Amino acid sequence: MGRTEMSKGELGRVEALARVRSKQLRLVDATRLMRVCYRQAKRLWKRYREEGAAGLKHRSAGRRSHHAYELKFRRKVLRLVREKYGGAVGERFGPTLAAEHLASEDGLQIDAETLRRWMLAEGLWSRERKRRRHRRRRERKEHFGELVQLDGSFHPWLEERGPEGCLIDLVDDATSKTWAQLGEQETIWAVADALRAWMGHYGVPLALYVDWKNLYKRPATPKERLRGEEPVTQFGRMCGKLGIEVIAASSPQAKGRVERMHGVHQDRLVKKQRRQQICSQEHANVYLARDYLPEHNRRFTRAAAKPEDFHRRAPCARELDKIFRLESARTISDDWVVRYDNRWFQLEGQGRYYAPAQGKVLVCERRHGSITIEYRGRALRWQEISAPLRPAVPEASPVVKRATESCAKRKWVPPANHPWREATRRLMEKRASQGALATAAKQEML
């Protein structure tokens, strides 16, 4: 059976082609938004005109390919790869070499790319590619919203009048249009608030150009490399739900546009705030949004190479609240308790719908600390309880005290009639009787 709902990518194509129908975009520009070639865009445009949005649903959705290998054959191939051609990262066979040996040694013909997908799914191969250093200067993007550079700058923005903070700066690559917001640190919530403010003004960009930090991108763990999985941070997950590609720069020079904008702000913004006698970050953000940024953008924004706007429509506030949140998977204990951030939540009765013990739930924390626990997309009722008490451990008496007591204690000597002395007494009597017999025999001989 085919699926009844359209995927996020297909819905994005519907939105792009709707803008083509209303003549907001040309079809050649919609190809960039849909990430397809021009010929495929023409085919999709024809289907959209003839069948509407339903015509963009994939024709093979939910079907099994007629040319697919049998499940028994796949299990046999993966078993041989695991036993004969697997191993550590530097020792295991690649998909192409493993396919050659499966054909020559085991008589199993399989395409190398098919084997690559199977090995990636089973964690027997990982995508590890060597990249050359990029030395060529990158040109600006052609469209507004095609790429937005994001970075934080630590600086004494309020000088001696207030604390040192971090300015979260977003700069469009094509036009140098800027949005900035001042906070205490470059945290995930500070970055999320700045991105949400940008989306409220202009829409959802296609891509973000960021630092190679654990906040935005993190290196893969050994298990993720073996399984061929791409590591995803909390911020990366938020951007993924919005359809924003996160690109990590390998050097400050790669995102030089936002770095140079930091220098402009560190000169002009600091002096302007000094003139306004701004002493707090809250007043600084009000001044940024009301006075400084509009004037800055009028002075420094340039026209894009092409007039089309590549920003997409931002979701409603309710959907954004479900996107901009921290999500962590947790396991329900046998007594229906979920632990998160050193806090304990007792799940309450859910009626006919309940989450079983040892089941996996999703703990969601919103911007201001509110907690939601979801099981398979449905929110559960809970009550926070106190931490369980640890069993009391008896206090050990000090070592010095034990040593003092042992030294003052008198040595115990068993009395003369103690059973321990019976063996010694019998031995002495036996020796005495043997000595008397020997003396008497000697006198008889004389």
C-alpha positions in Angstrom: 0.0 0.0 0.0 1.3 3.5 -0.8 1.5 6.3 1.7 -1.4 8.7 2.0 0.6 11.8 3.1 3.2 13.8 1.2 6.8 14.1 2.5 8.4 17.3 3.5 10.4 17.5 0.3 7.2 17.0 -1.8 5.4 19.7 0.2 8.4 22.0 -0.5 8.0 21.4 -4.2 4.3 22.2 -4.0 5.2 25.6 -2.4 7.9 26.4 -4.9 5.6 25.6 -7.9 2.8 27.5 -6.4 5.1 30.5 -6.4 5.8 29.8 -10.0 2.1 29.7 -10.8 1.6 33.1 -9.1 4.6 34.4 -11.1 6.6 35.2 -8.0 9.4 32.9 -9.2 10.6 31.7 -12.6 10.8 28.0 -13.2 14.6 28.1 -13.5 14.8 29.7 -10.0 12.4 27.1 -8.6 14.9 24.4 -9.6 17.2 25.7 -6.9 14.6 25.6 -4.3 13.5 22.1 -5.2 17.1 21.0 -5.7 16.4 19.3 -9.0 17.7 19.9 -12.6 15.8 22.0 -15.0 14.4 19.1 -17.0 13.0 17.4 -13.9 11.6 20.8 -12.9 9.7 21.0 -16.2 8.3 17.5 -15.7 7.2 18.4 -12.2 5.7 21.7 -13.4 3.6 19.8 -16.0 2.3 17.3 -13.5 1.5 20.1 -11.1 -0.5 22.0 -13.8 -2.4 18.8 -14.8 -3.0 17.0 -11.5 -2.4 19.7 -8.9 -0.5 19.1 -5.6 -1.4 15.4 -5.6 0.5 14.9 -8.8 3.8 15.6 -7.1 3.6 12.6 -4.9 6.2 9.9 -5.8 4.6 7.2 -8.0 6.5 4.4 -6.4 5.9 5.4 -2.8 5.2 2.3 -0.7 5.9 -0.2 -3.4 8.6 -2.8 -3.5 10.9 -2.7 -6.5 10.4 -5.5 -9.1 14.1 -5.8 -9.4 14.8 -6.0 -5.7 16.9 -8.9 -4.4 15.2 -11.5 -2.2 15.6 -11.1 1.6 17.3 -14.5 1.8 19.9 -13.5 -0.7 20.6 -10.2 1.2 21.0 -12.0 4.5 23.5 -14.5 2.9 25.5 -11.7 1.3 25.7 -9.6 4.6 26.7 -12.7 6.6 29.6 -13.4 4.2 30.7 -9.8 4.3 30.6 -9.8 8.1 32.5 -13.1 8.4 35.0 -12.9 5.6 35.4 -9.3 4.5 34.7 -7.3 7.7 36.9 -6.1 10.5 38.3 -2.8 11.8 38.2 0.4 9.9 41.6 -0.1 8.2 41.2 -3.8 7.6 37.7 -4.3 6.3 36.9 -4.5 2.6 35.2 -1.7 0.8 31.9 -2.3 -1.1 33.6 -2.4 -4.5 36.3 -4.9 -3.4 33.8 -7.0 -1.4 31.5 -7.2 -4.4 34.4 -8.5 -6.6 35.4 -11.2 -4.0 31.8 -12.2 -3.6 31.6 -12.8 -7.3 35.0 -14.6 -7.6 35.1 -16.6 -4.4 31.4 -17.1 -3.5 29.7 -17.0 -6.8 27.3 -14.2 -5.7 26.8 -11.5 -8.3 25.8 -8.1 -6.8 26.2 -4.5 -7.8 28.8 -2.6 -5.7 26.4 0.4 -5.1 23.7 -2.0 -3.9 26.2 -3.6 -1.6 27.3 -0.2 -0.4 23.7 0.7 0.7 23.3 -2.7 2.5 26.6 -2.3 4.3 25.8 1.3 5.4 22.4 0.1 6.7 24.0 -2.7 8.7 26.9 -0.6 10.0 29.6 -2.5 8.0 30.8 0.5 6.2 31.1 4.3 6.8 31.4 7.3 4.6 35.0 8.5 5.1 36.3 10.8 2.4 39.5 12.8 2.2 38.9 16.4 1.4 41.4 18.8 -0.2 42.1 22.2 1.3 40.1 24.9 -0.3 42.2 27.9 -1.3 40.0 29.6 -3.9 38.0 32.7 -2.9 34.4 31.9 -2.8 32.0 34.2 -4.7 28.8 35.6 -3.2 25.6 33.6 -3.6 23.3 35.1 -6.2 20.0 35.1 -4.3 18.8 36.6 -1.1 18.2 33.8 1.4 20.3 31.2 -0.4 23.0 31.3 2.3 23.1 33.0 5.7 26.3 33.2 7.7 25.9 32.9 11.5 28.5 33.5 14.2 29.0 34.8 17.7 31.4 37.5 18.8 32.6 38.0 22.4 33.5 41.6 23.1 33.0 44.3 25.8 30.0 45.7 23.9 28.9 47.8 26.9 32.5 48.7 27.8 32.7 49.4 31.6 28.9 50.2 31.9 27.8 46.5 31.8 29.0 42.9 31.5 30.9 41.5 28.6 28.5 39.6 26.3 28.3 37.7 23.0 26.7 39.2 19.9 24.9 36.6 17.7 25.3 37.9 14.2 23.5 36.7 11.0 24.6 38.0 7.6 23.1 37.2 4.3 25.8 36.1 1.8 24.3 37.7 -1.3 23.2 41.1 0.1 25.1 41.5 3.5 21.8 42.2 5.1 22.3 41.8 8.9 20.4 40.8 12.0 22.1 40.8 15.4 21.1 40.1 19.0 23.2 40.5 22.2 23.3 37.8 24.9 25.5 36.5 27.7 27.0 33.4 25.9 26.9 31.7 22.5 24.3 29.1 23.7 21.8 27.1 21.8 19.0 29.2 23.0 20.8 32.4 22.0 21.4 31.1 18.5 17.9 29.7 18.2 16.3 33.1 19.3 18.4 34.9 16.7 17.5 32.5 13.9 13.8 32.7 14.9 14.0 36.5 14.8 15.6 36.3 11.3 12.8 34.0 10.1 10.2 36.4 11.5 11.6 39.2 9.4 12.6 37.5 6.2 11.6 33.8 6.2 13.4 30.4 6.3 16.8 30.5 4.5 18.1 27.6 2.4 21.4 27.1 4.3 23.4 28.3 7.3 27.1 28.8 7.3 28.5 28.3 10.8 31.6 27.4 12.9 32.7 23.9 13.4 31.6 23.8 17.0 29.7 21.2 19.0 26.8 23.6 19.2 26.3 23.4 15.4 28.2 20.4 14.2 30.1 17.7 16.1 32.4 14.9 15.0 31.0 11.4 14.7 31.6 8.9 17.5 33.2 5.5 16.6 29.8 3.8 16.6 28.3 6.4 14.3 31.3 6.0 11.9 30.8 2.3 11.8 27.1 2.6 11.1 27.7 5.4 8.5 25.5 7.8 10.5 25.9 11.6 10.3 26.0 13.1 13.8 23.2 15.6 14.5 23.3 18.2 17.3 20.2 19.7 18.9 20.6 22.8 16.7 21.1 20.7 13.6 17.9 18.8 14.4 16.0 22.1 14.6 17.4 23.2 11.3 16.6 19.8 9.7 13.0 20.1 10.6 12.9 23.6 8.9 14.7 22.2 5.8 17.8 24.4 6.5 21.1 22.9 5.5 23.9 23.5 8.1 27.3 23.9 6.5 30.4 24.0 8.8 33.3 26.3 7.9 36.8 24.9 8.4 38.4 28.3 9.0 37.4 31.9 10.0 38.5 33.0 6.5 35.8 30.7 4.9 33.0 32.8 6.6 34.9 36.1 6.2 31.7 38.1 5.5 30.3 37.7 9.0 33.8 38.0 10.5 34.3 41.4 8.9 30.8 42.4 10.0 32.0 41.7 13.6 34.7 44.3 13.1 32.2 46.8 11.9 29.9 46.3 14.9 32.8 46.3 17.4 33.7 49.8 16.1 30.3 51.5 15.3 27.9 49.7 17.7 30.2 50.2 20.7 30.5 53.9 20.1 26.8 54.4 19.3 25.8 52.6 22.5 28.3 54.8 24.4 26.4 57.9 23.1 23.1 56.4 24.1 24.4 55.5 27.6 23.1 51.9 27.2 24.0 49.8 30.3 22.2 46.5 29.9 21.8 43.8 27.3 18.0 44.2 27.3 18.3 47.9 26.3 21.0 47.0 23.8 18.7 44.6 22.0 15.9 47.2 21.9 18.3 49.7 20.4 19.6 47.2 17.9 16.2 46.3 16.6 14.7 49.8 16.6 17.6 52.1 15.5 21.0 50.5 14.8 20.1 47.6 12.4 17.7 49.5 10.1 20.4 52.3 9.7 23.1 49.7 9.3 21.2 47.8 6.6 20.4 50.9 4.7 24.1 51.8 4.6 25.8 48.5 4.0 23.2 46.2 2.2 23.9 45.7 -1.4 21.7 44.3 -4.2 21.8 40.6 -4.9 23.0 39.4 -8.3 19.5 38.1 -9.0 16.2 39.6 -7.7 14.4 36.4 -6.6 14.0 35.8 -2.9 14.9 32.2 -1.9 13.5 32.5 1.6 10.5 30.2 2.3 7.5 30.9 4.4 8.1 30.4 8.1 5.8 28.1 10.0 3.3 29.4 12.5 4.3 30.2 16.1 2.8 26.9 17.4 4.8 24.8 15.0 8.0 26.8 15.7 7.6 26.0 19.5 7.6 22.3 18.6 10.7 22.8 16.5 12.8 25.0 18.8 13.1 22.7 21.8 15.6 20.3 23.2 14.7 16.6 22.7 16.3 13.7 24.6 15.3 10.0 24.4 14.8 8.3 27.8 13.8 4.9 29.1 10.8 4.4 31.4 11.8 2.5 34.6 9.8 -0.4 35.9 7.9 1.9 38.3 7.0 4.3 35.5 9.6 7.0 36.4 11.6 9.0 33.8 14.9 10.6 34.8 16.0 13.8 33.0 18.7 16.3 34.0 18.9 14.9 37.5 15.1 15.3 37.9 12.5 12.5 38.3 9.1 12.5 36.7 6.4 10.0 37.7 4.1 9.1 34.7 0.5 9.1 35.6 -2.3 6.9 34.3 -3.1 7.7 30.7 -6.4 5.8 30.4 -6.4 3.3 27.5 -3.3 4.8 26.0 -0.2 4.2 28.1 3.6 3.9 27.7 4.9 0.5 28.8 7.8 0.1 31.2 11.2 0.0 29.5 9.6 1.9 26.6 11.4 4.8 25.0 9.9 8.3 25.5 11.0 11.8 24.3 11.6 14.4 26.9 11.2 17.9 25.3 12.4 21.0 27.1 11.3 24.4 25.7 12.9 27.8 25.8 11.9 28.8 29.3 12.3 25.3 30.9 8.8 23.8 30.5 8.9 20.0 30.1 6.9 17.8 27.9 7.2 14.0 27.8 6.0 12.3 24.6 5.5 8.7 23.6 5.0 8.0 19.9 4.1 11.6 19.3 1.5 11.9 22.1 2.1 13.9 25.3 1.9 12.0 28.6 0.8 13.3 32.0 3.4 13.4 34.7 4.2 14.7 38.1 7.7 15.6 39.3 8.8 13.8 42.4 11.8 14.1 44.7 14.9 12.1 44.2 15.0 8.7 45.8 16.8 8.5 49.1 20.1 6.7 49.1 20.6 3.9 51.6 22.4 5.0 54.8 26.0 3.8 55.0 27.3 3.2 58.6 30.1 5.5 59.6 33.4 3.8 60.0 35.2 4.4 63.3 38.5 6.3 62.9 41.7 4.3 62.4 43.5 6.1 65.2 40.8 5.1 67.7 41.1 1.4 66.7 44.8 1.5 67.0 44.6 3.1 70.5 42.2 0.6 71.7 44.3 -2.4 70.5 47.4 -1.0 72.2 45.6 -0.5 75.6 44.1 -4.0 75.5 45.9 -6.6 77.8 47.2 -9.8 76.3 45.0 -12.8 77.2 46.8 -15.8 78.7 44.8 -19.2 79.0 44.7 -20.6 82.6 46.7 -23.8 83.6 43.6 -26.1 83.3 42.5 -24.8 79.9 41.8 -27.5 77.3 44.4 -25.8 75.0 47.1 -26.9 77.6 46.0 -30.6 77.8 48.0 -31.7 74.7 51.2 -30.1 76.1 50.6 -31.7 79.5 50.1 -35.2 78.0 53.3 -34.7 75.9 55.3 -33.8 79.0 54.0 -36.8 81.0 54.8 -39.1 78.1 58.3 -37.9 77.9 58.8 -38.2 81.7 57.5 -41.8 81.7 59.8 -42.7 78.8 62.8 -41.2 80.6 62.0 -43.2 83.8 61.8 -46.4 81.9 65.1 -45.8 80.2 66.8 -45.1 83.6 65.4 -48.3 85.1 66.6 -50.4 82.2 70.0 -48.9 82.4 70.3 -49.8 86.1 69.3 -53.4 85.5 72.1 -53.8 82.9 74.6 -52.6 85.5 
